[in-house]
């Protein structure tokens, strides 16, 4: 009996995709459009400008550094020369006193050239003349202090305003302490602290050849040729009331 032909089952046909399924369509680029840069144009301009200015900035920085180093050396030399002058003046006074004592005389030192004046009273019941004197001394508030060069006119002004002020003759130590610790200068009608010598140099170097704090100390203490300019450059000192208040106001510090 002949073998029966084996029937092989037909493979199932794959499910046909639905007719409405659409293939992804690639978007066509419009002609004439440019690709945007990765870095914005403004930043590129800034980088280009910085690259042009950088060499000049480095050159200016090196120049400023060398100028500051030169000024520092000059200021040290000035301070050393002023110290020698102070010692010379002190030795001259000591020598004159020794010579006078040896000859049986009494040495009377020269009258002080500079006084420090401080206001101790307010504005109540102030006479017009006294008010004007206080304005000329730049003593507009209580505990304000200024340096005054002594001559006949300023001595008369001190007598007029005696009930409202106290004054004395500053030493080198007190002048230096006031300027270094409480010194402010006048720049464009503003009160500026003395943070470095450049504050002084930009204002007084051109006309008076003053460039450091020691120059101010020297001209204030000795009453030199530039005393008026330096004193006007300094803002009136703002001092504190003594602990416990003024016990006895005798017009002398």
JOQUIBEL-V783153 format. One record per residue. N is the residue number from 1. SS is DSSP state (H for helix, E for strand, - for the rest). PHI is phi in degrees with one decimal (none if undefined). OMEGA is omega in whole degrees, 0 to 359 (999 if undefined). Layout:
BEGIN
n=N ss=SS phi=PHI omega=OMEGA
n=N ss=SS phi=PHI omega=OMEGA
END
This chain:
BEGIN
n=1 ss=- phi=none omega=184
n=2 ss=- phi=-65.1 omega=179
n=3 ss=- phi=-65.0 omega=179
n=4 ss=- phi=-76.7 omega=179
n=5 ss=- phi=-62.8 omega=180
n=6 ss=- phi=-75.6 omega=179
n=7 ss=- phi=-92.4 omega=180
n=8 ss=- phi=-93.5 omega=180
n=9 ss=- phi=-65.1 omega=180
n=10 ss=- phi=-73.2 omega=178
n=11 ss=- phi=-65.1 omega=180
n=12 ss=- phi=-68.2 omega=179
n=13 ss=- phi=-71.4 omega=179
n=14 ss=- phi=-63.3 omega=181
n=15 ss=- phi=-64.3 omega=181
n=16 ss=- phi=-71.1 omega=178
n=17 ss=- phi=-67.5 omega=178
n=18 ss=- phi=-61.7 omega=186
n=19 ss=- phi=-69.6 omega=185
n=20 ss=- phi=-84.5 omega=179
n=21 ss=- phi=-68.8 omega=183
n=22 ss=- phi=-108.7 omega=176
n=23 ss=- phi=-77.5 omega=178
n=24 ss=- phi=-61.2 omega=183
n=25 ss=- phi=-99.5 omega=177
n=26 ss=- phi=-73.7 omega=180
n=27 ss=- phi=-76.0 omega=179
n=28 ss=- phi=-85.3 omega=179
n=29 ss=- phi=-73.7 omega=178
n=30 ss=- phi=-70.7 omega=180
n=31 ss=- phi=-71.1 omega=177
n=32 ss=- phi=93.1 omega=179
n=33 ss=- phi=-88.2 omega=180
n=34 ss=- phi=-101.7 omega=178
n=35 ss=- phi=-74.8 omega=181
n=36 ss=- phi=-68.5 omega=180
n=37 ss=- phi=-69.7 omega=180
n=38 ss=- phi=-69.6 omega=180
n=39 ss=- phi=-108.4 omega=179
n=40 ss=- phi=-61.1 omega=182
n=41 ss=H phi=-63.1 omega=181
n=42 ss=H phi=-63.5 omega=179
n=43 ss=H phi=-69.9 omega=176
n=44 ss=H phi=-63.3 omega=178
n=45 ss=H phi=-64.8 omega=179
n=46 ss=H phi=-63.2 omega=179
n=47 ss=H phi=-63.4 omega=179
n=48 ss=H phi=-65.5 omega=179
n=49 ss=H phi=-63.5 omega=179
n=50 ss=H phi=-64.3 omega=179
n=51 ss=H phi=-64.2 omega=179
n=52 ss=H phi=-74.1 omega=185
n=53 ss=H phi=-82.5 omega=187
n=54 ss=H phi=-59.6 omega=179
n=55 ss=H phi=-59.0 omega=178
n=56 ss=H phi=-64.8 omega=179
n=57 ss=H phi=-65.0 omega=178
n=58 ss=H phi=-64.4 omega=179
n=59 ss=H phi=-64.4 omega=179
n=60 ss=H phi=-65.6 omega=179
n=61 ss=H phi=-66.0 omega=178
n=62 ss=H phi=-64.5 omega=179
n=63 ss=H phi=-63.8 omega=179
n=64 ss=H phi=-63.4 omega=179
n=65 ss=H phi=-64.6 omega=179
n=66 ss=H phi=-66.7 omega=178
n=67 ss=H phi=-64.7 omega=179
n=68 ss=H phi=-64.1 omega=178
n=69 ss=H phi=-63.9 omega=178
n=70 ss=H phi=-63.5 omega=179
n=71 ss=H phi=-63.0 omega=180
n=72 ss=H phi=-62.9 omega=178
n=73 ss=H phi=-65.2 omega=179
n=74 ss=H phi=-61.9 omega=180
n=75 ss=H phi=-66.2 omega=177
n=76 ss=H phi=-64.6 omega=178
n=77 ss=H phi=-65.9 omega=178
n=78 ss=H phi=-63.6 omega=180
n=79 ss=H phi=-61.9 omega=179
n=80 ss=H phi=-65.2 omega=179
n=81 ss=H phi=-67.0 omega=177
n=82 ss=H phi=-65.7 omega=178
n=83 ss=H phi=-62.1 omega=178
n=84 ss=H phi=-63.9 omega=179
n=85 ss=H phi=-65.6 omega=178
n=86 ss=H phi=-62.7 omega=179
n=87 ss=H phi=-65.3 omega=179
n=88 ss=H phi=-64.5 omega=178
n=89 ss=H phi=-63.8 omega=181
n=90 ss=H phi=-65.2 omega=179
n=91 ss=H phi=-67.4 omega=179
n=92 ss=H phi=-64.0 omega=178
n=93 ss=H phi=-64.4 omega=180
n=94 ss=H phi=-63.4 omega=181
n=95 ss=H phi=-66.8 omega=179
n=96 ss=H phi=-65.3 omega=177
n=97 ss=H phi=-65.0 omega=179
n=98 ss=H phi=-66.6 omega=180
n=99 ss=H phi=-64.8 omega=180
n=100 ss=H phi=-64.4 omega=180
n=101 ss=H phi=-67.3 omega=180
n=102 ss=H phi=-66.7 omega=179
n=103 ss=- phi=-84.8 omega=180
n=104 ss=- phi=82.8 omega=180
n=105 ss=- phi=-108.6 omega=177
n=106 ss=- phi=-113.1 omega=180
n=107 ss=- phi=-86.0 omega=177
n=108 ss=- phi=-108.9 omega=181
n=109 ss=- phi=-66.0 omega=180
n=110 ss=- phi=-65.7 omega=179
n=111 ss=- phi=-65.5 omega=180
n=112 ss=- phi=-64.4 omega=181
n=113 ss=- phi=-93.0 omega=187
n=114 ss=E phi=-131.4 omega=175
n=115 ss=E phi=-125.9 omega=174
n=116 ss=E phi=-108.0 omega=186
n=117 ss=E phi=-111.1 omega=181
n=118 ss=E phi=-132.2 omega=180
n=119 ss=E phi=-86.2 omega=184
n=120 ss=- phi=-122.8 omega=181
n=121 ss=- phi=-131.3 omega=184
n=122 ss=- phi=-84.5 omega=187
n=123 ss=- phi=-104.5 omega=183
n=124 ss=- phi=-68.7 omega=176
n=125 ss=- phi=56.9 omega=179
n=126 ss=- phi=-95.3 omega=179
n=127 ss=- phi=-67.4 omega=181
n=128 ss=H phi=-57.8 omega=181
n=129 ss=H phi=-65.9 omega=178
n=130 ss=H phi=-64.8 omega=179
n=131 ss=H phi=-60.2 omega=180
n=132 ss=H phi=-66.5 omega=179
n=133 ss=H phi=-63.0 omega=179
n=134 ss=H phi=-64.4 omega=176
n=135 ss=H phi=-67.2 omega=179
n=136 ss=H phi=-66.4 omega=176
n=137 ss=- phi=-80.6 omega=182
n=138 ss=- phi=63.4 omega=178
n=139 ss=- phi=-103.9 omega=186
n=140 ss=- phi=-94.9 omega=180
n=141 ss=- phi=-135.6 omega=176
n=142 ss=- phi=-65.0 omega=179
n=143 ss=- phi=70.8 omega=169
n=144 ss=E phi=-79.8 omega=179
n=145 ss=E phi=-136.8 omega=178
n=146 ss=E phi=-142.2 omega=173
n=147 ss=E phi=-88.4 omega=181
n=148 ss=E phi=-131.6 omega=176
n=149 ss=E phi=-80.8 omega=188
n=150 ss=- phi=-85.0 omega=170
n=151 ss=- phi=-150.3 omega=184
n=152 ss=H phi=-62.5 omega=182
n=153 ss=H phi=-66.1 omega=182
n=154 ss=H phi=-68.4 omega=177
n=155 ss=H phi=-65.6 omega=176
n=156 ss=H phi=-64.8 omega=178
n=157 ss=H phi=-65.8 omega=177
n=158 ss=H phi=-63.8 omega=179
n=159 ss=H phi=-66.0 omega=180
n=160 ss=H phi=-64.4 omega=186
n=161 ss=- phi=-97.4 omega=185
n=162 ss=H phi=-55.8 omega=181
n=163 ss=H phi=-65.4 omega=186
n=164 ss=H phi=-111.6 omega=185
n=165 ss=E phi=-134.5 omega=168
n=166 ss=E phi=-135.2 omega=185
n=167 ss=E phi=-148.4 omega=179
n=168 ss=E phi=-162.5 omega=185
n=169 ss=- phi=-110.1 omega=188
n=170 ss=- phi=-74.5 omega=173
n=171 ss=- phi=-89.4 omega=178
n=172 ss=H phi=-61.1 omega=181
n=173 ss=H phi=-63.7 omega=181
n=174 ss=H phi=-69.8 omega=177
n=175 ss=H phi=-62.4 omega=180
n=176 ss=H phi=-63.5 omega=180
n=177 ss=H phi=-64.6 omega=180
n=178 ss=H phi=-62.7 omega=184
n=179 ss=H phi=-71.4 omega=182
n=180 ss=H phi=-72.3 omega=187
n=181 ss=H phi=-89.5 omega=186
n=182 ss=H phi=-124.3 omega=185
n=183 ss=- phi=-80.1 omega=171
n=184 ss=E phi=-130.9 omega=181
n=185 ss=E phi=-120.3 omega=181
n=186 ss=E phi=-100.9 omega=179
n=187 ss=E phi=-139.2 omega=181
n=188 ss=- phi=54.6 omega=177
n=189 ss=- phi=61.9 omega=178
n=190 ss=E phi=-122.0 omega=180
n=191 ss=E phi=-92.5 omega=186
n=192 ss=E phi=-113.2 omega=177
n=193 ss=E phi=-71.2 omega=178
n=194 ss=- phi=-84.0 omega=181
n=195 ss=- phi=-89.7 omega=177
n=196 ss=- phi=-156.3 omega=183
n=197 ss=- phi=-72.7 omega=180
n=198 ss=H phi=-64.0 omega=178
n=199 ss=H phi=-59.6 omega=180
n=200 ss=H phi=-81.4 omega=185
n=201 ss=H phi=-63.1 omega=185
n=202 ss=H phi=-68.4 omega=183
n=203 ss=H phi=-104.1 omega=190
n=204 ss=H phi=-114.8 omega=184
n=205 ss=H phi=-71.4 omega=186
n=206 ss=H phi=-64.0 omega=186
n=207 ss=H phi=-93.5 omega=187
n=208 ss=H phi=-124.7 omega=178
n=209 ss=- phi=56.9 omega=176
n=210 ss=- phi=-112.8 omega=187
n=211 ss=- phi=-141.1 omega=180
n=212 ss=- phi=-147.5 omega=183
n=213 ss=H phi=-66.1 omega=181
n=214 ss=H phi=-64.4 omega=174
n=215 ss=H phi=-63.5 omega=178
n=216 ss=H phi=-63.0 omega=181
n=217 ss=H phi=-60.4 omega=183
n=218 ss=H phi=-64.9 omega=184
n=219 ss=H phi=-72.1 omega=176
n=220 ss=H phi=-74.0 omega=185
n=221 ss=H phi=-68.7 omega=183
n=222 ss=H phi=-90.3 omega=184
n=223 ss=- phi=64.2 omega=185
n=224 ss=- phi=-70.9 omega=185
n=225 ss=- phi=-65.0 omega=182
n=226 ss=- phi=-97.5 omega=183
n=227 ss=H phi=-60.5 omega=184
n=228 ss=H phi=-62.7 omega=181
n=229 ss=H phi=-64.9 omega=181
n=230 ss=H phi=-66.8 omega=182
n=231 ss=H phi=-65.5 omega=177
n=232 ss=H phi=-70.6 omega=178
n=233 ss=H phi=-70.3 omega=179
n=234 ss=E phi=-78.4 omega=174
n=235 ss=- phi=-74.3 omega=177
n=236 ss=- phi=-52.8 omega=183
n=237 ss=E phi=-71.7 omega=176
n=238 ss=E phi=-103.8 omega=185
n=239 ss=- phi=-104.2 omega=182
n=240 ss=- phi=-107.0 omega=174
n=241 ss=- phi=-71.4 omega=178
n=242 ss=- phi=-59.3 omega=178
n=243 ss=- phi=-61.9 omega=183
n=244 ss=- phi=91.3 omega=179
n=245 ss=- phi=83.1 omega=178
n=246 ss=- phi=-78.1 omega=182
n=247 ss=- phi=-80.7 omega=181
n=248 ss=- phi=-141.3 omega=183
n=249 ss=- phi=-94.7 omega=182
n=250 ss=- phi=-108.6 omega=175
n=251 ss=- phi=65.3 omega=176
n=252 ss=E phi=-134.6 omega=179
n=253 ss=- phi=-77.0 omega=999
END
